[in-house]
């Protein structure tokens, strides 16, 4: 076998153990934050005619409440990442439809734009798929995306800063 190919495969075996730690207090804070943020969005869905819940928001809550100090978990990234990715998805959807190639372009464009604008937020990478699979109009960018992301950040500010060991956010810009 080709030594380059073997070297390539050897890189995939991993060398270390998971650095993640199981902390019951962090698990509790994650539960409370996720419960409040998604509960608020679900409540809004029930009292308005709009759908305020989308799957990427659940993943955003994992970052905002479980790894609040990570760069991808900061307000700039949560709000900016969802906004930019949804904008990319809407632009591609309205220009090229929702076929497999358009979906691939939408996600690739969203990733590129998040990296270039320093707003990378992994859950937002799914936003173009949500846009295309639901056939969203331009108003989707504001509600639920922008307002929903801001609500998650507001809950993160309130919940995370109840813990004396947490300082959220670590940066805004």
Secondary structure, DSSP 8 states (H G I E B T S, - for coil): --HHHHHHHHGGG--S-------HHHHHHHHHHHHHHHHHHHHHHHHSSS----HHHHHHHHHHHHSTTSGGGSHHHHHHHHHHHHHHHHHHHHHH-SSHHHHHHHHHHHHHHHHHTT---GGGGGHHHHHHHHT--GGGGIIIIIHHHHHHHHHHHHHHTTSTT--S-S---
